[in-house]
């Protein structure tokens, strides 16, 4: 799932070297943190958060096999 988030983010941003994805796993959920360059933050979030919502939807759909709740957090 981290690789999926990284591929999507790299396609959206102007500075793909600054994309960092980390994963924290708890007993019933997985938290994926996405960090991008400050100037690319708007491209990852999108107007009214549409792109961020789409990323979260795709990741949740791919996580159905693991039967855990997945949270994608876009960090400043």
MMTF fields as JSON, N, C-alpha, C and O atoms, coordinates in Angstrom:
{
  "mmtfVersion": "1.0.0",
  "mmtfProducer": "UNKNOWN",
  "numBonds": 303,
  "numAtoms": 304,
  "numGroups": 76,
  "numChains": 1,
  "numModels": 1,
  "chainsPerModel": [1],
  "groupsPerChain": [76],
  "chainIdList": ["A"],
  "bondAtomList": [4, 2, 8, 6, 12, 10, 16, 14, 20, 18, 24, 22, 28, 26, 32, 30, 36, 34, 40, 38, 44, 42, 48, 46, 52, 50, 56, 54, 60, 58, 64, 62, 68, 66, 72, 70, 76, 74, 80, 78, 84, 82, 88, 86, 92, 90, 96, 94, 100, 98, 104, 102, 108, 106, 112, 110, 116, 114, 120, 118, 124, 122, 128, 126, 132, 130, 136, 134, 140, 138, 144, 142, 148, 146, 152, 150, 156, 154, 160, 158, 164, 162, 168, 166, 172, 170, 176, 174, 180, 178, 184, 182, 188, 186, 192, 190, 196, 194, 200, 198, 204, 202, 208, 206, 212, 210, 216, 214, 220, 218, 224, 222, 228, 226, 232, 230, 236, 234, 240, 238, 244, 242, 248, 246, 252, 250, 256, 254, 260, 258, 264, 262, 268, 266, 272, 270, 276, 274, 280, 278, 284, 282, 288, 286, 292, 290, 296, 294, 300, 298],
  "bondOrderList": [1, 1, 1, 1, 1, 1, 1, 1, 1, 1, 1, 1, 1, 1, 1, 1, 1, 1, 1, 1, 1, 1, 1, 1, 1, 1, 1, 1, 1, 1, 1, 1, 1, 1, 1, 1, 1, 1, 1, 1, 1, 1, 1, 1, 1, 1, 1, 1, 1, 1, 1, 1, 1, 1, 1, 1, 1, 1, 1, 1, 1, 1, 1, 1, 1, 1, 1, 1, 1, 1, 1, 1, 1, 1, 1],
  "groupList": [{"groupName": "UNK", "atomNameList": ["N", "CA", "C", "O"], "elementList": ["N", "C", "C", "O"], "formalChargeList": [0, 0, 0, 0], "bondAtomList": [1, 0, 2, 1, 3, 2], "bondOrderList": [1, 1, 2], "singleLetterCode": "X", "chemCompType": "L-PEPTIDE LINKING"}],
  "groupTypeList": [0, 0, 0, 0, 0, 0, 0, 0, 0, 0, 0, 0, 0, 0, 0, 0, 0, 0, 0, 0, 0, 0, 0, 0, 0, 0, 0, 0, 0, 0, 0, 0, 0, 0, 0, 0, 0, 0, 0, 0, 0, 0, 0, 0, 0, 0, 0, 0, 0, 0, 0, 0, 0, 0, 0, 0, 0, 0, 0, 0, 0, 0, 0, 0, 0, 0, 0, 0, 0, 0, 0, 0, 0, 0, 0, 0],
  "groupIdList": [1, 2, 3, 4, 5, 6, 7, 8, 9, 10, 11, 12, 13, 14, 15, 16, 17, 18, 19, 20, 21, 22, 23, 24, 25, 26, 27, 28, 29, 30, 31, 32, 33, 34, 35, 36, 37, 38, 39, 40, 41, 42, 43, 44, 45, 46, 47, 48, 49, 50, 51, 52, 53, 54, 55, 56, 57, 58, 59, 60, 61, 62, 63, 64, 65, 66, 67, 68, 69, 70, 71, 72, 73, 74, 75, 76],
  "secStructList": [7, 2, 2, 2, 2, 2, 2, 2, 2, 2, 2, 2, 7, 1, 7, 4, 4, 4, 7, 3, 3, 3, 3, 3, 3, 7, 1, 1, 3, 3, 3, 3, 3, 3, 3, 7, 7, 4, 4, 4, 2, 2, 2, 2, 2, 7, 4, 4, 4, 2, 2, 2, 2, 2, 2, 2, 2, 2, 2, 2, 2, 2, 4, 4, 4, 6, 6, 1, 3, 3, 3, 3, 3, 3, 3, 7],
  "xCoordList": [0.811, 0.0, 0.857, 0.49, 2.0, 2.869, 3.372, 3.484, 3.671, 4.17, 3.094, 3.398, 1.854, 0.74, 0.621, 0.467, 0.691, 0.617, 1.791, 1.624, 2.973, 4.163, 4.049, 4.413, 3.554, 3.402, 2.391, 2.625, 1.278, 0.26, 0.82, 0.649, 1.491, 2.04, 3.11, 3.154, 3.974, 5.024, 4.436, 5.012, 3.305, 2.666, 2.057, 1.887, 1.73, 1.053, 1.996, 1.678, 3.136, 3.987, 5.042, 5.335, 5.602, 6.703, 8.054, 9.03, 8.12, 9.367, 9.254, 9.085, 9.344, 9.133, 10.209, 9.989, 11.386, 12.426, 12.028, 12.533, 11.136, 10.735, 9.599, 9.216, 9.061, 7.951, 8.479, 9.405, 7.871, 8.222, 6.95, 5.965, 6.978, 5.832, 6.304, 7.291, 5.586, 5.917, 4.656, 3.536, 4.865, 3.738, 3.863, 4.929, 2.757, 2.667, 1.527, 0.43, 1.802, 0.785, 0.374, 1.215, -0.923, -1.485, -2.311, -2.374, -2.936, -3.604, -4.721, -4.86, -5.521, -6.642, -6.616, -7.564, -5.532, -5.469, -4.038, -3.079, -3.929, -2.648, -2.709, -3.656, -1.681, -1.611, -0.468, 0.684, -0.797, 0.197, 0.343, -0.62, 1.564, 1.824, 2.523, 3.499, 2.012, 2.567, 3.119, 2.408, 4.386, 5.024, 5.5, 6.125, 5.192, 5.64, 6.246, 6.128, 6.887, 7.447, 6.306, 5.205, 6.558, 5.486, 4.819, 3.617, 5.59, 4.99, 4.121, 3.346, 4.231, 3.417, 2.205, 1.412, 2.054, 0.963, -0.404, -1.286, -0.584, -1.862, -2.196, -3.368, -1.187, -1.414, -1.854, -2.614, -1.379, -1.739, -3.116, -3.859, -3.456, -4.757, -5.854, -6.933, -5.592, -6.57, -7.627, -7.692, -8.445, -9.517, -10.534, -11.049, -10.808, -11.761, -11.406, -12.28, -10.131, -9.683, -10.059, -10.037, -10.4, -10.864, -9.784, -10.054, -8.571, -7.497, -7.116, -6.898, -7.031, -6.728, -7.798, -7.48, -9.046, -10.144, -10.038, -10.297, -9.657, -9.513, -8.362, -8.48, -7.246, -6.112, -6.553, -6.257, -7.258, -7.726, -8.68, -8.628, -9.538, -10.482, -9.762, -10.092, -8.786, -8.038, -7.259, -7.231, -6.634, -5.853, -6.776, -6.453, -7.92, -8.872, -9.353, -9.518, -9.578, -10.03, -8.959, -9.274, -7.697, -6.623, -6.345, -5.709, -6.809, -6.543, -7.612, -7.52, -8.606, -9.677, -9.173, -9.78, -8.081, -7.519, -6.98, -7.05, -6.444, -5.842, -6.866, -6.542, -8.076, -9.159, -8.77, -9.096, -8.069, -7.729, -8.15, -8.239, -8.407, -8.748, -7.458, -6.454, -7.488, -6.31, -6.599, -7.628, -5.676, -5.789, -4.603, -3.452, -4.884, -3.836, -3.802, -4.777, -2.675, -2.512, -1.501, -0.366, -1.906, -1.006, -0.438, -1.159, 0.878, 1.541, 2.282, 2.886, 2.232, 2.978, 4.455, 5.234],
  "yCoordList": [-1.197, 0.0, 1.264, 2.266, 1.215, 2.389, 2.669, 3.824, 1.612, 1.777, 2.402, 3.23, 2.012, 2.583, 4.081, 4.863, 4.487, 5.904, 6.661, 7.774, 6.062, 6.717, 6.911, 7.968, 5.91, 6.012, 7.1, 7.889, 7.147, 8.165, 9.557, 10.473, 9.716, 11.023, 11.469, 12.639, 10.548, 10.91, 11.398, 12.27, 10.85, 11.27, 12.665, 13.353, 13.082, 14.363, 15.545, 16.664, 15.318, 16.426, 16.819, 16.066, 18.016, 18.485, 18.047, 17.991, 17.736, 17.383, 15.968, 15.83, 14.92, 13.553, 13.074, 12.106, 13.738, 13.321, 13.61, 12.966, 14.565, 14.965, 14.109, 14.286, 13.198, 12.361, 11.31, 10.562, 11.27, 10.275, 9.615, 10.288, 8.295, 7.54, 6.645, 5.923, 6.701, 5.833, 5.118, 5.56, 4.009, 3.17, 2.882, 2.51, 3.06, 2.693, 1.696, 1.914, 0.61, -0.427, -0.6, -0.784, -0.539, -0.805, -2.072, -2.677, -2.476, -3.778, -3.916, -4.967, -2.858, -2.979, -1.959, -1.874, -1.179, -0.191, 0.038, -0.24, 0.553, 0.903, 2.389, 2.857, 3.126, 4.553, 4.773, 4.443, 5.332, 5.636, 7.157, 7.876, 7.64, 9.075, 9.449, 8.815, 10.479, 10.98, 12.379, 13.264, 12.57, 13.88, 14.289, 13.505, 15.536, 16.078, 17.458, 18.001, 18.011, 19.357, 20.355, 20.154, 21.423, 22.404, 22.981, 23.246, 23.172, 23.736, 22.725, 23.117, 21.446, 20.414, 20.004, 19.17, 20.575, 20.182, 20.392, 19.543, 21.499, 21.776, 20.783, 20.487, 20.272, 19.303, 17.954, 17.234, 17.614, 16.332, 16.413, 15.432, 17.582, 17.732, 18.004, 17.416, 18.883, 19.183, 20.172, 20.523, 20.613, 21.54, 20.847, 19.777, 21.481, 20.971, 19.557, 18.813, 19.183, 17.889, 16.705, 15.566, 16.954, 15.867, 14.843, 13.642, 15.297, 14.359, 13.545, 12.338, 14.193, 13.473, 12.426, 11.31, 12.772, 11.822, 10.65, 9.506, 10.932, 9.864, 8.931, 7.716, 9.489, 8.656, 7.742, 6.547, 8.301, 7.498, 6.392, 5.278, 6.686, 5.685, 4.539, 3.374, 4.856, 3.814, 2.936, 1.714, 3.56, 2.795, 1.91, 0.754, 2.454, 1.641, 0.446, -0.649, 0.654, -0.442, -1.515, -2.704, -1.107, -2.093, -2.791, -3.845, -2.221, -2.787, -3.763, -4.287, -4.021, -4.913, -6.327, -7.072, -6.699, -8.041, -8.218, -9.313, -7.15, -7.25, -7.143, -7.436, -6.734, -6.589, -5.729, -6.045, -4.638, -3.646, -2.282, -2.069, -1.368, -0.011, 0.706, 0.625, 1.399, 2.11, 3.601, 4.054, 4.357, 5.801, 6.393, 6.08, 7.251, 7.956, 9.375, 10.12, 9.734, 11.04, 11.843, 11.404, 13.014, 13.886, 14.894, 15.736, 14.79, 15.556, 16.746, 16.644, 17.877, 19.07, 18.85, 19.749],
  "zCoordList": [0.0, 0.0, 0.0, -0.613, 0.69, 0.692, -0.715, -1.125, -1.446, -2.816, -3.703, -4.561, -3.5, -4.258, -3.993, -4.932, -2.737, -2.385, -2.991, -3.489, -2.952, -3.5, -5.015, -5.529, -5.726, -7.184, -7.539, -8.455, -6.825, -7.097, -6.816, -7.62, -5.67, -5.304, -6.291, -6.669, -6.712, -7.672, -8.989, -9.638, -9.386, -10.633, -10.515, -11.521, -9.304, -9.112, -8.897, -9.3, -8.276, -7.82, -8.859, -9.788, -8.677, -9.522, -8.983, -9.73, -7.692, -7.034, -6.44, -5.228, -7.268, -6.758, -5.795, -5.068, -5.772, -4.836, -3.396, -2.477, -3.186, -1.842, -1.277, -0.12, -2.063, -1.594, -0.626, -0.94, 0.555, 1.566, 2.062, 2.368, 2.139, 2.623, 3.758, 3.625, 4.879, 6.003, 6.472, 6.215, 7.164, 7.595, 9.086, 9.577, 9.793, 11.2, 11.33, 10.816, 12.018, 12.124, 13.572, 14.452, 13.811, 15.128, 15.017, 13.948, 16.093, 16.103, 15.071, 14.446, 14.889, 13.957, 12.827, 12.047, 12.733, 11.655, 11.205, 11.925, 9.994, 9.388, 9.055, 8.424, 9.489, 9.19, 8.208, 8.493, 7.054, 6.03, 5.991, 5.721, 6.267, 6.253, 4.952, 4.55, 4.307, 3.052, 3.289, 3.764, 2.957, 3.054, 1.664, 0.949, 1.294, 0.01, 0.266, 1.364, -0.741, -0.643, -0.422, -0.934, 0.331, 0.615, -0.633, -0.63, -1.687, -2.908, -3.659, -4.532, -3.341, -3.981, -3.153, -3.59, -1.972, -1.077, -1.732, -1.604, -2.423, -3.076, -4.175, -4.409, -4.846, -5.916, -5.369, -6.016, -4.179, -3.574, -2.92, -2.907, -2.377, -1.717, -2.744, -2.665, -3.699, -4.737, -4.275, -3.097, -5.205, -4.876, -3.98, -4.305, -2.85, -1.854, -1.396, -0.951, -1.504, -1.006, -1.87, -1.405, -3.114, -3.983, -4.294, -4.293, -4.558, -4.893, -3.667, -3.771, -2.498, -1.257, -0.974, -0.563, -1.187, -0.976, -1.949, -1.575, -3.199, -4.188, -3.827, -3.982, -3.347, -2.92, -1.783, -1.793, -0.806, 0.332, -0.122, 0.4, -1.075, -1.577, -2.269, -2.046, -3.104, -3.824, -2.843, -2.984, -1.86, -0.885, -0.043, 0.232, 0.362, 1.133, 0.324, 0.862, -0.96, -1.813, -1.943, -1.985, -2.006, -2.123, -0.795, -0.772, 0.295, 1.622, 2.076, 3.186, 1.272, 1.706, 1.96, 2.73, 1.327, 1.539, 2.953, 3.511, 3.534, 4.863, 5.988, 7.138, 5.685, 6.635, 7.829, 8.974, 7.545, 8.552, 8.028, 6.819, 8.942, 8.546, 8.144, 8.851, 7.022, 6.526, 6.541, 6.04, 7.125, 7.192, 6.438, 6.741, 5.451, 4.724, 5.274, 5.17, 5.856, 6.486, 5.676, 5.489, 5.195, 4.445, 5.44, 5.975, 5.677, 6.729, 6.137, 5.069, 6.84, 6.414, 6.506, 6.187]
}
